[in-house]
Amino acid sequence: MDWNEQKRYLRVCILLAALLGRLWLPAGAEQLSRWILGEGPVQTACAAFESAVAQGGGMKDGLAAFCDGISGNATEH
């Protein structure tokens, strides 16, 4: 098996593991994602948006929270 075939096999295995993890172990998949990708401004901004909307705010509140999260000025909503 040459290097290209090994990479293709590894990609398929990683993809299957990620999909199966999302289906059966969503909390574990989320933790693994945080370990691999880290907690960056985009993740913070998306979490702020979801939180604002989930607490009954409209799209305007969600977008404001998103912008605050991207700029590093995230606040509790």
Secondary structure, 3 states (H helix, E strand, C coil): CCHHHHHHHHHHHHHHHHHHHHHHCHHHHHHHHHHHHCCCHHHHHHHHHHHHHHCCCCHHHHHHHHHHHHHCCCCCC
